[in-house]
Amino acid sequence: MTNNATAAVAMGQVARTMARPFSLRRVLLVSAAFLGTVAVGLLLSGRGGTALALTLSGGVAIINLRWLDGFLGTLLQPGRAQFGGGTIAVLLLRMGLVLAVVSGLLLYRPAEGVAVGAGFTLPLLVLVFEGVRTTVEGES
């Protein structure tokens, strides 16, 4: 093996060992930072109701991401899955919370549907980008 080939192999190994693993904490922090920045911008432009709709829906989405991470962690463990009636009840309550927040915000400010949608979508987009980032860094 030539020196260049050896260096290329060594670089590949270094890149694989330096790849950061998936981090739900990073997803939550980036989501909160994005939501906070947009909310402050909306407040400064005099759109407090829109900022409230965005912040509340984003907060519910972040809470549900944390819960879903723990839920999937217990469900996907080797062996028998920990999935019972209590888990189904909690899942239904979570979906009820989302429905209540969306309904309440849309009844309070019907024109703020885009802000509610953006609040729920932004944390999911950050989650997808974090997953893609870890996959790409892990394969290099």
SULZIHU-V938973 format. One record per residue. N is the residue number from 0. RES is the residue in one letter. PSI is psi in radians with two decimals (NA if undefined). NEAR is the number of other ideal C-beta (glycine too) atoms within 8 Angstrom. D_FIRST is the distance of its C-alpha to the first C-alpha in whole Angstrom. Layout:
N&RES&PSI&NEAR&D_FIRST ; N&RES&PSI&NEAR&D_FIRST
This chain:
0&M&2.36&4&0 ; 1&T&2.93&5&4 ; 2&N&-0.68&5&7 ; 3&N&-0.73&6&8 ; 4&A&-0.70&8&6 ; 5&T&-0.74&9&6 ; 6&A&-0.69&8&10 ; 7&A&-0.73&8&11 ; 8&V&-0.76&9&10 ; 9&A&-0.70&8&12 ; 10&M&-0.71&8&15 ; 11&G&-0.70&9&15 ; 12&Q&-0.68&8&16 ; 13&V&-0.74&8&18 ; 14&A&-0.69&10&20 ; 15&R&-0.68&9&21 ; 16&T&-0.41&6&22 ; 17&M&-0.14&6&24 ; 18&A&2.26&10&26 ; 19&R&2.38&6&30 ; 20&P&2.91&5&31 ; 21&F&2.40&6&34 ; 22&S&1.95&8&37 ; 23&L&-0.58&9&41 ; 24&R&-0.74&6&42 ; 25&R&-0.73&8&40 ; 26&V&-0.80&13&42 ; 27&L&-0.73&12&45 ; 28&L&-0.76&8&45 ; 29&V&-0.72&10&44 ; 30&S&-0.82&16&46 ; 31&A&-0.68&10&49 ; 32&A&-0.79&8&48 ; 33&F&-0.83&10&48 ; 34&L&-0.74&15&51 ; 35&G&-0.73&9&53 ; 36&T&-0.80&8&52 ; 37&V&-0.71&12&54 ; 38&A&-0.72&11&57 ; 39&V&-0.74&9&57 ; 40&G&-0.73&8&57 ; 41&L&-0.69&13&59 ; 42&L&-0.73&10&62 ; 43&L&-0.46&6&62 ; 44&S&0.12&6&63 ; 45&G&0.36&5&66 ; 46&R&1.15&8&64 ; 47&G&-0.67&8&65 ; 48&G&-0.68&9&65 ; 49&T&-0.71&11&62 ; 50&A&-0.69&14&60 ; 51&L&-0.79&8&62 ; 52&A&-0.76&15&61 ; 53&L&-0.79&16&57 ; 54&T&-0.78&12&57 ; 55&L&-0.81&11&59 ; 56&S&-0.67&17&57 ; 57&G&-0.67&15&53 ; 58&G&-0.73&10&54 ; 59&V&-0.70&13&55 ; 60&A&-0.71&14&52 ; 61&I&-0.74&12&50 ; 62&I&-0.74&8&52 ; 63&N&-0.58&11&51 ; 64&L&-0.73&15&48 ; 65&R&-0.78&10&48 ; 66&W&-0.75&10&50 ; 67&L&-0.64&8&48 ; 68&D&-0.82&9&45 ; 69&G&-0.69&8&47 ; 70&F&-0.83&11&48 ; 71&L&-0.55&8&45 ; 72&G&-0.71&8&44 ; 73&T&-0.57&9&46 ; 74&L&-0.63&9&46 ; 75&L&0.27&6&43 ; 76&Q&2.62&8&43 ; 77&P&2.57&2&42 ; 78&G&-2.68&4&45 ; 79&R&2.34&3&48 ; 80&A&2.50&8&48 ; 81&Q&1.34&8&51 ; 82&F&1.89&6&53 ; 83&G&-2.91&6&57 ; 84&G&-0.61&5&60 ; 85&G&-0.65&6&59 ; 86&T&-0.72&10&56 ; 87&I&-0.71&9&58 ; 88&A&-0.76&8&60 ; 89&V&-0.72&10&58 ; 90&L&-0.78&9&56 ; 91&L&-0.67&8&60 ; 92&L&-0.66&8&61 ; 93&R&-0.80&10&58 ; 94&M&-0.60&8&58 ; 95&G&-0.66&8&62 ; 96&L&-0.79&10&61 ; 97&V&-0.80&11&59 ; 98&L&-0.73&8&62 ; 99&A&-0.75&8&64 ; 100&V&-0.82&11&62 ; 101&V&-0.82&11&62 ; 102&S&-0.80&8&65 ; 103&G&-0.77&8&67 ; 104&L&-0.69&13&65 ; 105&L&-0.52&11&66 ; 106&L&-0.63&6&69 ; 107&Y&-0.82&8&69 ; 108&R&1.50&9&68 ; 109&P&-0.49&6&67 ; 110&A&-0.08&4&66 ; 111&E&0.39&13&63 ; 112&G&-0.64&8&61 ; 113&V&-0.70&6&58 ; 114&A&-0.70&13&58 ; 115&V&-0.80&14&58 ; 116&G&-0.72&9&55 ; 117&A&-0.65&11&53 ; 118&G&-0.65&17&54 ; 119&F&-0.55&14&52 ; 120&T&-0.65&8&50 ; 121&L&-0.85&14&48 ; 122&P&-0.58&15&47 ; 123&L&-0.68&10&45 ; 124&L&-0.72&8&43 ; 125&V&-0.68&12&42 ; 126&L&-0.77&11&41 ; 127&V&-0.79&8&39 ; 128&F&-0.64&8&37 ; 129&E&-0.72&13&36 ; 130&G&-0.74&9&35 ; 131&V&-0.71&8&33 ; 132&R&-0.78&8&32 ; 133&T&-0.65&12&30 ; 134&T&-0.80&8&29 ; 135&V&-0.77&8&27 ; 136&E&-0.59&10&26 ; 137&G&-0.42&8&25 ; 138&E&-0.22&5&23 ; 139&S&NA&8&21
